[in-house]
């Protein structure tokens, strides 16, 4: 039985969007309230100005509080985890 892909097409597309936003200097670190527990968290967001001159702030990733090396195992160099 094989594992499902955790990096789905939507995640890869979001990464491409972030790369483009970084190249255009349209990325910001923004404080947001997490709906599930109302905690204020730092979010990596794309900031885009629409045709009407209004800014759209699109959250993409919640920043990790703490040492990620203590929280996650790195991918296996031979593939998988």
PyMOL Python script that loads the backbone (N, CA, C, O; Angstrom):
from pymol import cmd

cmd.read_pdbstr("""\
ATOM      1  N   UNK A   1       0.849  -1.179   0.000  1.00  0.00           N
ATOM      2  CA  UNK A   1       0.000   0.000   0.000  1.00  0.00           C
ATOM      3  C   UNK A   1       0.895   1.243   0.000  1.00  0.00           C
ATOM      4  O   UNK A   1       1.768   1.378   0.856  1.00  0.00           O
ATOM      5  N   UNK A   2       0.683   2.129  -0.937  1.00  0.00           N
ATOM      6  CA  UNK A   2       1.520   3.325  -1.033  1.00  0.00           C
ATOM      7  C   UNK A   2       0.917   4.470  -0.233  1.00  0.00           C
ATOM      8  O   UNK A   2      -0.292   4.525  -0.004  1.00  0.00           O
ATOM      9  N   UNK A   3       1.788   5.382   0.186  1.00  0.00           N
ATOM     10  CA  UNK A   3       1.349   6.561   0.923  1.00  0.00           C
ATOM     11  C   UNK A   3       0.766   7.580  -0.054  1.00  0.00           C
ATOM     12  O   UNK A   3       1.236   7.695  -1.186  1.00  0.00           O
ATOM     13  N   UNK A   4      -0.260   8.320   0.381  1.00  0.00           N
ATOM     14  CA  UNK A   4      -0.760   9.383  -0.493  1.00  0.00           C
ATOM     15  C   UNK A   4       0.266  10.506  -0.585  1.00  0.00           C
ATOM     16  O   UNK A   4       1.026  10.737   0.356  1.00  0.00           O
ATOM     17  N   UNK A   5       0.288  11.195  -1.706  1.00  0.00           N
ATOM     18  CA  UNK A   5       1.192  12.333  -1.870  1.00  0.00           C
ATOM     19  C   UNK A   5       0.749  13.457  -0.948  1.00  0.00           C
ATOM     20  O   UNK A   5      -0.399  13.896  -1.004  1.00  0.00           O
ATOM     21  N   UNK A   6       1.674  13.929  -0.087  1.00  0.00           N
ATOM     22  CA  UNK A   6       1.334  15.036   0.804  1.00  0.00           C
ATOM     23  C   UNK A   6       1.561  16.372   0.124  1.00  0.00           C
ATOM     24  O   UNK A   6       0.996  17.385   0.536  1.00  0.00           O
ATOM     25  N   UNK A   7       2.382  16.380  -0.912  1.00  0.00           N
ATOM     26  CA  UNK A   7       2.587  17.602  -1.684  1.00  0.00           C
ATOM     27  C   UNK A   7       1.698  17.473  -2.922  1.00  0.00           C
ATOM     28  O   UNK A   7       2.118  16.967  -3.962  1.00  0.00           O
ATOM     29  N   UNK A   8       0.471  17.942  -2.778  1.00  0.00           N
ATOM     30  CA  UNK A   8      -0.479  17.823  -3.866  1.00  0.00           C
ATOM     31  C   UNK A   8      -0.268  18.950  -4.876  1.00  0.00           C
ATOM     32  O   UNK A   8       0.513  19.872  -4.643  1.00  0.00           O
ATOM     33  N   UNK A   9      -0.953  18.863  -5.961  1.00  0.00           N
ATOM     34  CA  UNK A   9      -0.828  19.850  -7.032  1.00  0.00           C
ATOM     35  C   UNK A   9      -1.133  21.256  -6.531  1.00  0.00           C
ATOM     36  O   UNK A   9      -0.475  22.209  -6.949  1.00  0.00           O
ATOM     37  N   UNK A  10      -2.117  21.409  -5.643  1.00  0.00           N
ATOM     38  CA  UNK A  10      -2.464  22.737  -5.114  1.00  0.00           C
ATOM     39  C   UNK A  10      -1.313  23.327  -4.303  1.00  0.00           C
ATOM     40  O   UNK A  10      -1.054  24.528  -4.384  1.00  0.00           O
ATOM     41  N   UNK A  11      -0.614  22.493  -3.516  1.00  0.00           N
ATOM     42  CA  UNK A  11       0.530  22.990  -2.748  1.00  0.00           C
ATOM     43  C   UNK A  11       1.642  23.443  -3.680  1.00  0.00           C
ATOM     44  O   UNK A  11       2.255  24.487  -3.457  1.00  0.00           O
ATOM     45  N   UNK A  12       1.903  22.669  -4.715  1.00  0.00           N
ATOM     46  CA  UNK A  12       2.944  23.039  -5.681  1.00  0.00           C
ATOM     47  C   UNK A  12       2.571  24.341  -6.392  1.00  0.00           C
ATOM     48  O   UNK A  12       3.433  25.185  -6.638  1.00  0.00           O
ATOM     49  N   UNK A  13       1.290  24.501  -6.720  1.00  0.00           N
ATOM     50  CA  UNK A  13       0.836  25.734  -7.370  1.00  0.00           C
ATOM     51  C   UNK A  13       0.985  26.927  -6.421  1.00  0.00           C
ATOM     52  O   UNK A  13       1.374  28.015  -6.847  1.00  0.00           O
ATOM     53  N   UNK A  14       0.678  26.724  -5.143  1.00  0.00           N
ATOM     54  CA  UNK A  14       0.859  27.798  -4.160  1.00  0.00           C
ATOM     55  C   UNK A  14       2.335  28.186  -4.036  1.00  0.00           C
ATOM     56  O   UNK A  14       2.655  29.364  -3.880  1.00  0.00           O
ATOM     57  N   UNK A  15       3.221  27.211  -4.104  1.00  0.00           N
ATOM     58  CA  UNK A  15       4.648  27.515  -4.060  1.00  0.00           C
ATOM     59  C   UNK A  15       5.052  28.365  -5.263  1.00  0.00           C
ATOM     60  O   UNK A  15       5.824  29.313  -5.123  1.00  0.00           O
ATOM     61  N   UNK A  16       4.538  28.033  -6.426  1.00  0.00           N
ATOM     62  CA  UNK A  16       4.822  28.835  -7.623  1.00  0.00           C
ATOM     63  C   UNK A  16       4.305  30.266  -7.451  1.00  0.00           C
ATOM     64  O   UNK A  16       4.968  31.223  -7.852  1.00  0.00           O
ATOM     65  N   UNK A  17       3.119  30.407  -6.852  1.00  0.00           N
ATOM     66  CA  UNK A  17       2.557  31.741  -6.597  1.00  0.00           C
ATOM     67  C   UNK A  17       3.450  32.523  -5.645  1.00  0.00           C
ATOM     68  O   UNK A  17       3.699  33.710  -5.858  1.00  0.00           O
ATOM     69  N   UNK A  18       3.936  31.861  -4.591  1.00  0.00           N
ATOM     70  CA  UNK A  18       4.833  32.529  -3.649  1.00  0.00           C
ATOM     71  C   UNK A  18       6.145  32.938  -4.310  1.00  0.00           C
ATOM     72  O   UNK A  18       6.645  34.033  -4.053  1.00  0.00           O
ATOM     73  N   UNK A  19       6.707  32.090  -5.148  1.00  0.00           N
ATOM     74  CA  UNK A  19       7.944  32.437  -5.852  1.00  0.00           C
ATOM     75  C   UNK A  19       7.747  33.690  -6.693  1.00  0.00           C
ATOM     76  O   UNK A  19       8.596  34.582  -6.693  1.00  0.00           O
ATOM     77  N   UNK A  20       6.630  33.757  -7.408  1.00  0.00           N
ATOM     78  CA  UNK A  20       6.332  34.926  -8.231  1.00  0.00           C
ATOM     79  C   UNK A  20       6.151  36.162  -7.356  1.00  0.00           C
ATOM     80  O   UNK A  20       6.655  37.237  -7.683  1.00  0.00           O
ATOM     81  N   UNK A  21       5.433  36.010  -6.245  1.00  0.00           N
ATOM     82  CA  UNK A  21       5.214  37.142  -5.343  1.00  0.00           C
ATOM     83  C   UNK A  21       6.524  37.642  -4.751  1.00  0.00           C
ATOM     84  O   UNK A  21       6.720  38.850  -4.623  1.00  0.00           O
ATOM     85  N   UNK A  22       7.428  36.730  -4.386  1.00  0.00           N
ATOM     86  CA  UNK A  22       8.740  37.154  -3.874  1.00  0.00           C
ATOM     87  C   UNK A  22       9.517  37.914  -4.940  1.00  0.00           C
ATOM     88  O   UNK A  22      10.176  38.908  -4.638  1.00  0.00           O
ATOM     89  N   UNK A  23       9.443  37.455  -6.182  1.00  0.00           N
ATOM     90  CA  UNK A  23      10.182  38.127  -7.255  1.00  0.00           C
ATOM     91  C   UNK A  23       9.636  39.530  -7.514  1.00  0.00           C
ATOM     92  O   UNK A  23      10.348  40.393  -8.029  1.00  0.00           O
ATOM     93  N   UNK A  24       8.369  39.754  -7.156  1.00  0.00           N
ATOM     94  CA  UNK A  24       7.731  41.064  -7.349  1.00  0.00           C
ATOM     95  C   UNK A  24       7.702  41.900  -6.066  1.00  0.00           C
ATOM     96  O   UNK A  24       7.133  42.991  -6.042  1.00  0.00           O
ATOM     97  N   UNK A  25       8.315  41.381  -5.009  1.00  0.00           N
ATOM     98  CA  UNK A  25       8.318  42.058  -3.699  1.00  0.00           C
ATOM     99  C   UNK A  25       6.903  42.295  -3.198  1.00  0.00           C
ATOM    100  O   UNK A  25       6.592  43.362  -2.669  1.00  0.00           O
ATOM    101  N   UNK A  26       6.040  41.280  -3.369  1.00  0.00           N
ATOM    102  CA  UNK A  26       4.638  41.355  -2.954  1.00  0.00           C
ATOM    103  C   UNK A  26       4.338  40.388  -1.805  1.00  0.00           C
ATOM    104  O   UNK A  26       3.250  39.816  -1.736  1.00  0.00           O
ATOM    105  N   UNK A  27       5.305  40.211  -0.909  1.00  0.00           N
ATOM    106  CA  UNK A  27       5.146  39.286   0.217  1.00  0.00           C
ATOM    107  C   UNK A  27       5.333  40.050   1.510  1.00  0.00           C
ATOM    108  O   UNK A  27       6.187  40.931   1.609  1.00  0.00           O
ATOM    109  N   UNK A  28       4.518  39.701   2.511  1.00  0.00           N
ATOM    110  CA  UNK A  28       4.621  40.365   3.815  1.00  0.00           C
ATOM    111  C   UNK A  28       4.370  39.352   4.922  1.00  0.00           C
ATOM    112  O   UNK A  28       3.719  38.326   4.723  1.00  0.00           O
ATOM    113  N   UNK A  29       4.902  39.671   6.087  1.00  0.00           N
ATOM    114  CA  UNK A  29       4.616  38.913   7.296  1.00  0.00           C
ATOM    115  C   UNK A  29       3.544  39.695   8.034  1.00  0.00           C
ATOM    116  O   UNK A  29       3.755  40.852   8.397  1.00  0.00           O
ATOM    117  N   UNK A  30       2.395  39.071   8.259  1.00  0.00           N
ATOM    118  CA  UNK A  30       1.219  39.757   8.789  1.00  0.00           C
ATOM    119  C   UNK A  30       0.690  39.001  10.002  1.00  0.00           C
ATOM    120  O   UNK A  30       0.667  37.770  10.009  1.00  0.00           O
ATOM    121  N   UNK A  31       0.263  39.742  11.036  1.00  0.00           N
ATOM    122  CA  UNK A  31      -0.397  39.112  12.180  1.00  0.00           C
ATOM    123  C   UNK A  31      -1.849  38.848  11.821  1.00  0.00           C
ATOM    124  O   UNK A  31      -2.552  39.735  11.338  1.00  0.00           O
ATOM    125  N   UNK A  32      -2.294  37.611  12.065  1.00  0.00           N
ATOM    126  CA  UNK A  32      -3.681  37.213  11.809  1.00  0.00           C
ATOM    127  C   UNK A  32      -4.201  36.465  13.035  1.00  0.00           C
ATOM    128  O   UNK A  32      -3.421  35.961  13.843  1.00  0.00           O
ATOM    129  N   UNK A  33      -5.514  36.399  13.163  1.00  0.00           N
ATOM    130  CA  UNK A  33      -6.133  35.593  14.211  1.00  0.00           C
ATOM    131  C   UNK A  33      -6.503  34.235  13.618  1.00  0.00           C
ATOM    132  O   UNK A  33      -7.220  34.151  12.621  1.00  0.00           O
ATOM    133  N   UNK A  34      -6.001  33.176  14.252  1.00  0.00           N
ATOM    134  CA  UNK A  34      -6.367  31.826  13.840  1.00  0.00           C
ATOM    135  C   UNK A  34      -7.796  31.566  14.312  1.00  0.00           C
ATOM    136  O   UNK A  34      -8.092  31.710  15.498  1.00  0.00           O
ATOM    137  N   UNK A  35      -8.664  31.192  13.413  1.00  0.00           N
ATOM    138  CA  UNK A  35     -10.086  31.018  13.733  1.00  0.00           C
ATOM    139  C   UNK A  35     -10.308  29.925  14.772  1.00  0.00           C
ATOM    140  O   UNK A  35     -11.153  30.083  15.654  1.00  0.00           O
ATOM    141  N   UNK A  36      -9.570  28.821  14.689  1.00  0.00           N
ATOM    142  CA  UNK A  36      -9.835  27.668  15.556  1.00  0.00           C
ATOM    143  C   UNK A  36      -9.669  27.960  17.034  1.00  0.00           C
ATOM    144  O   UNK A  36     -10.378  27.387  17.862  1.00  0.00           O
ATOM    145  N   UNK A  37      -8.726  28.858  17.383  1.00  0.00           N
ATOM    146  CA  UNK A  37      -8.501  29.132  18.810  1.00  0.00           C
ATOM    147  C   UNK A  37      -8.285  30.618  19.109  1.00  0.00           C
ATOM    148  O   UNK A  37      -7.930  30.977  20.232  1.00  0.00           O
ATOM    149  N   UNK A  38      -8.497  31.480  18.114  1.00  0.00           N
ATOM    150  CA  UNK A  38      -8.391  32.935  18.259  1.00  0.00           C
ATOM    151  C   UNK A  38      -7.001  33.395  18.687  1.00  0.00           C
ATOM    152  O   UNK A  38      -6.852  34.469  19.270  1.00  0.00           O
ATOM    153  N   UNK A  39      -5.984  32.584  18.398  1.00  0.00           N
ATOM    154  CA  UNK A  39      -4.609  32.959  18.706  1.00  0.00           C
ATOM    155  C   UNK A  39      -4.068  33.864  17.603  1.00  0.00           C
ATOM    156  O   UNK A  39      -4.317  33.628  16.420  1.00  0.00           O
ATOM    157  N   UNK A  40      -3.331  34.895  17.991  1.00  0.00           N
ATOM    158  CA  UNK A  40      -2.669  35.747  17.005  1.00  0.00           C
ATOM    159  C   UNK A  40      -1.410  35.030  16.541  1.00  0.00           C
ATOM    160  O   UNK A  40      -0.567  34.638  17.348  1.00  0.00           O
ATOM    161  N   UNK A  41      -1.297  34.868  15.235  1.00  0.00           N
ATOM    162  CA  UNK A  41      -0.162  34.160  14.646  1.00  0.00           C
ATOM    163  C   UNK A  41       0.445  35.002  13.523  1.00  0.00           C
ATOM    164  O   UNK A  41      -0.212  35.875  12.956  1.00  0.00           O
ATOM    165  N   UNK A  42       1.705  34.724  13.218  1.00  0.00           N
ATOM    166  CA  UNK A  42       2.366  35.375  12.089  1.00  0.00           C
ATOM    167  C   UNK A  42       2.107  34.537  10.842  1.00  0.00           C
ATOM    168  O   UNK A  42       2.314  33.324  10.838  1.00  0.00           O
ATOM    169  N   UNK A  43       1.653  35.204   9.789  1.00  0.00           N
ATOM    170  CA  UNK A  43       1.336  34.532   8.533  1.00  0.00           C
ATOM    171  C   UNK A  43       2.178  35.105   7.406  1.00  0.00           C
ATOM    172  O   UNK A  43       2.370  36.317   7.319  1.00  0.00           O
ATOM    173  N   UNK A  44       2.677  34.233   6.545  1.00  0.00           N
ATOM    174  CA  UNK A  44       3.325  34.650   5.316  1.00  0.00           C
ATOM    175  C   UNK A  44       2.207  34.904   4.313  1.00  0.00           C
ATOM    176  O   UNK A  44       1.439  33.998   3.991  1.00  0.00           O
ATOM    177  N   UNK A  45       2.117  36.142   3.818  1.00  0.00           N
ATOM    178  CA  UNK A  45       1.009  36.541   2.953  1.00  0.00           C
ATOM    179  C   UNK A  45       1.510  37.157   1.660  1.00  0.00           C
ATOM    180  O   UNK A  45       2.575  37.773   1.612  1.00  0.00           O
ATOM    181  N   UNK A  46       0.725  36.978   0.624  1.00  0.00           N
ATOM    182  CA  UNK A  46       0.942  37.695  -0.626  1.00  0.00           C
ATOM    183  C   UNK A  46       0.081  38.948  -0.551  1.00  0.00           C
ATOM    184  O   UNK A  46      -1.099  38.882  -0.207  1.00  0.00           O
ATOM    185  N   UNK A  47       0.675  40.082  -0.871  1.00  0.00           N
ATOM    186  CA  UNK A  47      -0.039  41.358  -0.874  1.00  0.00           C
ATOM    187  C   UNK A  47      -0.098  41.823  -2.323  1.00  0.00           C
ATOM    188  O   UNK A  47       0.926  42.104  -2.944  1.00  0.00           O
ATOM    189  N   UNK A  48      -1.303  41.897  -2.842  1.00  0.00           N
ATOM    190  CA  UNK A  48      -1.489  42.226  -4.248  1.00  0.00           C
ATOM    191  C   UNK A  48      -2.449  43.393  -4.386  1.00  0.00           C
ATOM    192  O   UNK A  48      -3.494  43.422  -3.735  1.00  0.00           O
ATOM    193  N   UNK A  49      -2.102  44.353  -5.229  1.00  0.00           N
ATOM    194  CA  UNK A  49      -2.992  45.480  -5.479  1.00  0.00           C
ATOM    195  C   UNK A  49      -3.870  45.153  -6.691  1.00  0.00           C
ATOM    196  O   UNK A  49      -3.368  44.795  -7.756  1.00  0.00           O
ATOM    197  N   UNK A  50      -5.194  45.284  -6.510  1.00  0.00           N
ATOM    198  CA  UNK A  50      -6.092  45.006  -7.629  1.00  0.00           C
ATOM    199  C   UNK A  50      -6.212  46.230  -8.543  1.00  0.00           C
ATOM    200  O   UNK A  50      -5.558  47.247  -8.312  1.00  0.00           O
ATOM    201  N   UNK A  51      -7.032  46.129  -9.557  1.00  0.00           N
ATOM    202  CA  UNK A  51      -7.163  47.196 -10.553  1.00  0.00           C
ATOM    203  C   UNK A  51      -7.752  48.473  -9.971  1.00  0.00           C
ATOM    204  O   UNK A  51      -7.553  49.552 -10.530  1.00  0.00           O
ATOM    205  N   UNK A  52      -8.471  48.372  -8.861  1.00  0.00           N
ATOM    206  CA  UNK A  52      -9.073  49.545  -8.221  1.00  0.00           C
ATOM    207  C   UNK A  52      -8.133  50.199  -7.214  1.00  0.00           C
ATOM    208  O   UNK A  52      -8.519  51.157  -6.544  1.00  0.00           O
ATOM    209  N   UNK A  53      -6.910  49.697  -7.099  1.00  0.00           N
ATOM    210  CA  UNK A  53      -5.947  50.260  -6.162  1.00  0.00           C
ATOM    211  C   UNK A  53      -6.118  49.757  -4.743  1.00  0.00           C
ATOM    212  O   UNK A  53      -5.497  50.288  -3.822  1.00  0.00           O
ATOM    213  N   UNK A  54      -6.947  48.745  -4.548  1.00  0.00           N
ATOM    214  CA  UNK A  54      -7.155  48.146  -3.223  1.00  0.00           C
ATOM    215  C   UNK A  54      -6.169  46.998  -3.026  1.00  0.00           C
ATOM    216  O   UNK A  54      -5.903  46.230  -3.950  1.00  0.00           O
ATOM    217  N   UNK A  55      -5.629  46.891  -1.806  1.00  0.00           N
ATOM    218  CA  UNK A  55      -4.714  45.805  -1.497  1.00  0.00           C
ATOM    219  C   UNK A  55      -5.491  44.566  -1.076  1.00  0.00           C
ATOM    220  O   UNK A  55      -6.431  44.652  -0.285  1.00  0.00           O
ATOM    221  N   UNK A  56      -5.101  43.434  -1.599  1.00  0.00           N
ATOM    222  CA  UNK A  56      -5.619  42.136  -1.182  1.00  0.00           C
ATOM    223  C   UNK A  56      -4.500  41.421  -0.446  1.00  0.00           C
ATOM    224  O   UNK A  56      -3.388  41.302  -0.960  1.00  0.00           O
ATOM    225  N   UNK A  57      -4.791  40.948   0.750  1.00  0.00           N
ATOM    226  CA  UNK A  57      -3.815  40.210   1.549  1.00  0.00           C
ATOM    227  C   UNK A  57      -4.275  38.757   1.589  1.00  0.00           C
ATOM    228  O   UNK A  57      -5.344  38.445   2.115  1.00  0.00           O
ATOM    229  N   UNK A  58      -3.455  37.876   1.027  1.00  0.00           N
ATOM    230  CA  UNK A  58      -3.809  36.476   0.885  1.00  0.00           C
ATOM    231  C   UNK A  58      -2.868  35.637   1.735  1.00  0.00           C
ATOM    232  O   UNK A  58      -1.687  35.526   1.407  1.00  0.00           O
ATOM    233  N   UNK A  59      -3.362  35.037   2.829  1.00  0.00           N
ATOM    234  CA  UNK A  59      -2.492  34.219   3.681  1.00  0.00           C
ATOM    235  C   UNK A  59      -2.115  32.908   2.991  1.00  0.00           C
ATOM    236  O   UNK A  59      -2.946  32.255   2.360  1.00  0.00           O
ATOM    237  N   UNK A  60      -0.840  32.545   3.130  1.00  0.00           N
ATOM    238  CA  UNK A  60      -0.351  31.312   2.508  1.00  0.00           C
ATOM    239  C   UNK A  60       0.200  30.317   3.516  1.00  0.00           C
ATOM    240  O   UNK A  60       0.026  29.111   3.343  1.00  0.00           O
ATOM    241  N   UNK A  61       0.863  30.796   4.570  1.00  0.00           N
ATOM    242  CA  UNK A  61       1.488  29.852   5.492  1.00  0.00           C
ATOM    243  C   UNK A  61       1.626  30.476   6.869  1.00  0.00           C
ATOM    244  O   UNK A  61       1.987  31.645   7.006  1.00  0.00           O
ATOM    245  N   UNK A  62       1.334  29.681   7.880  1.00  0.00           N
ATOM    246  CA  UNK A  62       1.537  30.130   9.262  1.00  0.00           C
ATOM    247  C   UNK A  62       2.988  29.855   9.640  1.00  0.00           C
ATOM    248  O   UNK A  62       3.504  28.760   9.417  1.00  0.00           O
ATOM    249  N   UNK A  63       3.634  30.856  10.211  1.00  0.00           N
ATOM    250  CA  UNK A  63       5.021  30.703  10.636  1.00  0.00           C
ATOM    251  C   UNK A  63       5.064  29.828  11.896  1.00  0.00           C
ATOM    252  O   UNK A  63       4.145  29.859  12.715  1.00  0.00           O
ATOM    253  N   UNK A  64       6.119  29.067  12.036  1.00  0.00           N
ATOM    254  CA  UNK A  64       6.276  28.144  13.156  1.00  0.00           C
ATOM    255  C   UNK A  64       6.831  28.892  14.356  1.00  0.00           C
ATOM    256  O   UNK A  64       7.811  29.628  14.240  1.00  0.00           O
ATOM    257  N   UNK A  65       6.202  28.702  15.506  1.00  0.00           N
ATOM    258  CA  UNK A  65       6.739  29.230  16.764  1.00  0.00           C
ATOM    259  C   UNK A  65       7.556  28.123  17.400  1.00  0.00           C
ATOM    260  O   UNK A  65       7.029  27.056  17.716  1.00  0.00           O
ATOM    261  N   UNK A  66       8.818  28.370  17.586  1.00  0.00           N
ATOM    262  CA  UNK A  66       9.695  27.360  18.152  1.00  0.00           C
ATOM    263  C   UNK A  66      10.712  26.904  17.126  1.00  0.00           C
ATOM    264  O   UNK A  66      10.799  27.443  16.022  1.00  0.00           O
ATOM    265  N   UNK A  67      11.467  25.913  17.508  1.00  0.00           N
ATOM    266  CA  UNK A  67      12.526  25.378  16.665  1.00  0.00           C
ATOM    267  C   UNK A  67      11.950  24.272  15.782  1.00  0.00           C
ATOM    268  O   UNK A  67      11.553  23.224  16.292  1.00  0.00           O
ATOM    269  N   UNK A  68      11.898  24.492  14.459  1.00  0.00           N
ATOM    270  CA  UNK A  68      11.312  23.467  13.594  1.00  0.00           C
ATOM    271  C   UNK A  68      12.093  22.152  13.619  1.00  0.00           C
ATOM    272  O   UNK A  68      11.527  21.095  13.340  1.00  0.00           O
ATOM    273  N   UNK A  69      13.379  22.207  13.948  1.00  0.00           N
ATOM    274  CA  UNK A  69      14.169  20.978  14.030  1.00  0.00           C
ATOM    275  C   UNK A  69      13.741  20.116  15.216  1.00  0.00           C
ATOM    276  O   UNK A  69      13.972  18.907  15.226  1.00  0.00           O
ATOM    277  N   UNK A  70      13.116  20.744  16.219  1.00  0.00           N
ATOM    278  CA  UNK A  70      12.583  19.996  17.352  1.00  0.00           C
ATOM    279  C   UNK A  70      11.168  19.501  17.098  1.00  0.00           C
ATOM    280  O   UNK A  70      10.656  18.669  17.847  1.00  0.00           O
ATOM    281  N   UNK A  71      10.526  20.011  16.036  1.00  0.00           N
ATOM    282  CA  UNK A  71       9.115  19.713  15.788  1.00  0.00           C
ATOM    283  C   UNK A  71       8.874  18.755  14.622  1.00  0.00           C
ATOM    284  O   UNK A  71       7.846  18.080  14.579  1.00  0.00           O
ATOM    285  N   UNK A  72       9.819  18.691  13.674  1.00  0.00           N
ATOM    286  CA  UNK A  72       9.611  17.920  12.452  1.00  0.00           C
ATOM    287  C   UNK A  72      10.847  17.110  12.108  1.00  0.00           C
ATOM    288  O   UNK A  72      11.973  17.512  12.402  1.00  0.00           O
ATOM    289  N   UNK A  73      10.622  15.963  11.480  1.00  0.00           N
ATOM    290  CA  UNK A  73      11.721  15.170  10.938  1.00  0.00           C
ATOM    291  C   UNK A  73      11.958  15.617   9.504  1.00  0.00           C
ATOM    292  O   UNK A  73      11.001  15.877   8.775  1.00  0.00           O
ATOM    293  N   UNK A  74      13.223  15.713   9.084  1.00  0.00           N
ATOM    294  CA  UNK A  74      13.494  16.104   7.698  1.00  0.00           C
ATOM    295  C   UNK A  74      13.129  14.965   6.739  1.00  0.00           C
ATOM    296  O   UNK A  74      13.036  13.804   7.139  1.00  0.00           O
ATOM    297  N   UNK A  75      12.926  15.318   5.478  1.00  0.00           N
ATOM    298  CA  UNK A  75      12.669  14.240   4.500  1.00  0.00           C
ATOM    299  C   UNK A  75      13.864  13.316   4.392  1.00  0.00           C
ATOM    300  O   UNK A  75      15.003  13.725   4.616  1.00  0.00           O
ATOM    301  N   UNK A  76      13.599  12.081   4.052  1.00  0.00           N
ATOM    302  CA  UNK A  76      14.631  11.087   3.853  1.00  0.00           C
ATOM    303  C   UNK A  76      15.372  11.413   2.550  1.00  0.00           C
ATOM    304  O   UNK A  76      14.723  11.636   1.528  1.00  0.00           O
ATOM    305  N   UNK A  77      16.704  11.447   2.557  1.00  0.00           N
ATOM    306  CA  UNK A  77      17.443  11.766   1.331  1.00  0.00           C
ATOM    307  C   UNK A  77      17.172  10.759   0.201  1.00  0.00           C
ATOM    308  O   UNK A  77      17.381  11.071  -0.971  1.00  0.00           O
ATOM    309  N   UNK A  78      16.708   9.556   0.554  1.00  0.00           N
ATOM    310  CA  UNK A  78      16.397   8.535  -0.454  1.00  0.00           C
ATOM    311  C   UNK A  78      14.937   8.591  -0.914  1.00  0.00           C
ATOM    312  O   UNK A  78      14.478   7.735  -1.671  1.00  0.00           O
ATOM    313  N   UNK A  79      14.224   9.605  -0.446  1.00  0.00           N
ATOM    314  CA  UNK A  79      12.807   9.748  -0.808  1.00  0.00           C
ATOM    315  C   UNK A  79      11.918   9.345   0.341  1.00  0.00           C
ATOM    316  O   UNK A  79      12.261   8.456   1.120  1.00  0.00           O
ATOM    317  N   UNK A  80      10.794   9.985   0.449  1.00  0.00           N
ATOM    318  CA  UNK A  80       9.848   9.667   1.516  1.00  0.00           C
ATOM    319  C   UNK A  80      10.289  10.234   2.845  1.00  0.00           C
ATOM    320  O   UNK A  80      11.131  11.130   2.907  1.00  0.00           O
ATOM    321  N   UNK A  81       9.704   9.698   3.920  1.00  0.00           N
ATOM    322  CA  UNK A  81      10.008  10.223   5.256  1.00  0.00           C
ATOM    323  C   UNK A  81      10.472   9.145   6.192  1.00  0.00           C
ATOM    324  O   UNK A  81      10.768   9.423   7.355  1.00  0.00           O
TER     325      UNK A  81
END
""", "prot")
cmd.dss("prot")
cmd.show_as("cartoon", "prot")
cmd.util.cbc("prot")
cmd.orient("prot")
